[in-house]
Every structure is written in structure tokens, then in C-alpha cells.
């Protein structure tokens, strides 16, 4: 049987989600409310009641109680059928209904009084845990996709680290901290901007899809926009990007240009792409992509550039093509690759 807003207001699981959300609670309640629009409507009212109580370690004052009562009675004062789903059938039934509401609110207030009175006081360390960031590290040779509490999706490339809040419910902004590379598909919310914080830049959007490449040991950062608009800020400088545009941050200076789709976004679709790249750059890309280490012997050609485009191919397939162009033999031993130039 579906619960109404009064029952939800005293439901321990629901209160726990509203007051101390985390990733597990978000997944459960957001899925449940999405599949039941009527319950979602009741939950919205229940959440407003719970948040209006403004939990303090003391009983509510009369003004707070009056606000809750006013909220309930005003919402019952609608024509035909009110938002709470109760039809109006004359003053007799209406009066009885309001009395029931008042009694129910009194029960809610009593429950929260007991909750606040006997709830142990939170230590600063406890509060910190509630608002602590979730950190995910992706090793070389792997990629992973995460869905944030607002529904936004992040695909994180190998050798990257990302940090984000377990819930954006009580935050003014949706902030994500990135070291490495990730592709973002952001759910639009004009009231709560989405920001990606890197070592030297801040990327701000409302709802869009874009790629950020910011490895700590690289001297450049890249921000490429697939859809929507993106604002990139570094120090006092800011640029605004449209789809198909890329910002490059180097030595504190931002430049804007078009970008090669496969070169910047290909990894997200399983495409390993390099164009006019040095042998060292290619090996670094292969290390990230496959999680291997290279050992080189012999004398490699100098100042030679190579190009390649592979989709979901094995390391062996790529080395076959590269060895023919660069003139070397190779041997793969688990996560070690020996390259012997002829």
C-alpha cells in the first residue's frame, strides 16, 4: 500500500535519506520515486515538512510548529481535490480531515522531539563523514563509468582519479575533482551548476557533454565539447566553448581551436588513435590503454612520426602494425613488453 506524505514523514528510512543521503540511499529512493509519480508527489511534501523542522538538539519552538501546521492546513485548502489526494465532501468531512491532519502533525512533532532528545550529539568528525567525498581510482589498462546522484554519467579513462559528493542534495553546486581524463554527460540543472575542478582549471556547465584531459604529469590540459556550452576558467582568464571546440591550457594561457573527434573523444568509444605522434608518445598511450610496461633495446629511429587508428583491437595487433613501420621485433610477457630494434 502506497504511503501518504504523513506516513513518509515518520518513516525512518525516508527520513534517513532526506537528512543523511548517501549513494546507496539515493539509488534506492530515486529509482522508487521515478517509478511511482504519485509517491514522488507525496515524498516532495514529506521532505518539505522534514526539512522545515530544522533539526536542533532541543524541542521545536511554537513558531516552527505553527509553520508546519500552516503548511499542512494551507495545502488542504484546495478546491475539488487537493494535492494530497483527498477529495472534499463538505464541511463535516473537511473538518474531520483537518483534525486528523493536526493530530498527525502533532505525532510527527512528538516523534522528532523524541528523536532529537535521545539522539546522541554529533561530533565534528561524524559530520565530516556525511559530507566526505567519494574517491575512485582507475588503474592503467582499465576504464570505468559512474552515475552521480543527480543522474549525470562520467566515463573515466585509465590512470585517472575522480572525487565527488555522494549526494548533491544539500549543495549549491555539483563539484567533481579530476586528475586524468573523463567524459561527462551532465544532467541539466540551471539552479545547480556542474563544475569540474582540475589542477589548473575550473570547467562550469549547466547540462552538456564534454571531455576533460588533465594528467598531473602532463604540461597541458584539454577540454573538448561534444554538446552544449562550457565555460573554462584558469586564474583571471576565461573562455566559452561551443560544440566542436577545444580549450588547451598551457603555461597559464588558454587557447581555443577545433579538435579531431577521434583523437580527443575516440577513447570513449574504444578507438585508439594517434596522428603524427612520436614513438615515445605512442608507447605511453599503449601503457595507459593496456596496462603494460615497455623495455626497449637497440637504437630506435630519430624524429620519426607515426599514425594509427584501431578500434577494440588487441595489443598484439597494434604492435604488428607499428613494428612493421618502425622496424623492431617485440615479445609480450604478461604485463611486460620487450621491444628490440633491428
Long-range contacts (C-beta under 8 A, 24 or more apart in sequence): 2-36, 2-38, 2-39, 2-42, 3-39, 3-42, 4-42, 4-84, 4-85, 5-42, 5-43, 5-45, 5-46, 5-49, 5-84, 6-46, 6-101, 6-104, 6-105, 6-108, 8-42, 8-43, 8-46, 9-46, 9-49, 9-50, 9-108, 10-107, 10-108, 10-111, 11-46, 14-43, 14-46, 15-50, 18-46, 18-47, 18-50, 18-51, 19-50, 19-55, 20-130, 21-149, 21-166, 21-167, 21-169, 21-170, 22-166, 22-167, 23-134, 23-149, 23-166, 23-167, 26-149, 26-166, 26-167, 30-149, 30-151, 38-85, 41-83, 42-84, 42-85, 45-75, 45-83, 45-84, 49-108, 53-109, 53-112, 55-112, 55-115, 55-116, 56-116, 57-116, 57-119, 57-121, 58-116, 59-113, 59-116, 59-117, 60-109, 60-112, 60-113, 65-109, 68-105, 68-108, 68-109, 69-102, 69-105, 72-101, 72-102, 72-105, 73-98, 73-101, 73-102, 76-101, 131-165, 132-166, 133-163, 133-164, 133-165, 133-177, 134-163, 134-164, 134-165, 134-166, 135-161, 135-162, 135-163, 136-161, 136-162, 136-163, 137-161, 138-162, 138-180, 139-291, 140-287, 140-288, 140-290, 140-291, 141-288, 141-289, 141-290, 141-291, 141-292, 142-291, 143-267, 148-174, 148-176, 150-174, 150-187, 150-189, 150-192, 151-187, 152-184, 152-185, 152-186, 152-187, 152-194, 153-184, 153-185, 154-182, 154-183, 154-184, 154-185, 155-182, 155-183, 155-268, 156-180, 156-181, 156-182, 157-181, 157-182, 157-183, 157-267, 157-288, 158-288, 158-289, 158-291, 159-215, 159-288, 160-215, 168-192, 178-212, 178-214, 179-214, 179-215, 179-216, 180-213, 180-214, 180-215, 181-211, 181-212, 181-213, 181-214, 181-215, 181-267, 182-211, 182-212, 183-209, 183-210, 183-211, 183-265, 183-268, 184-208, 184-209, 184-210, 184-211, 184-212, 185-209, 186-228, 200-234, 200-249, 200-252, 201-232, 201-233, 201-234, 201-249, 202-232, 202-233, 202-234, 203-230, 203-231, 203-232, 203-233, 204-230, 204-231, 204-232, 204-233, 205-229, 205-230, 205-231, 210-241, 211-264, 211-265, 211-268, 213-264, 219-250, 219-251, 220-248, 220-249, 220-250, 221-248, 221-249, 221-250, 222-246, 222-247, 222-248, 222-249, 222-259, 222-264, 223-247, 223-249, 224-259, 224-264, 224-265, 226-265, 262-309, 269-311, 270-311, 270-312, 271-309, 271-310, 271-311, 272-308, 272-309, 272-310, 272-311, 272-313, 272-318, 273-308, 273-309, 273-310, 274-306, 274-307, 274-308, 275-307, 276-305, 276-306, 276-307, 277-305, 277-306, 277-307, 278-304, 278-305, 278-306, 279-304, 279-306, 279-326, 282-306, 282-308, 282-322, 286-315, 286-318, 290-315, 291-335, 292-332, 292-335, 292-336, 292-337, 293-335, 293-336, 293-337, 294-337, 294-338, 294-339, 295-336, 295-337, 295-338, 295-339, 296-339, 296-341, 297-338, 297-339, 297-340, 297-341, 298-328, 298-339, 298-340, 298-341, 298-342, 299-341, 300-326, 300-328, 300-341, 301-326, 301-327, 301-341
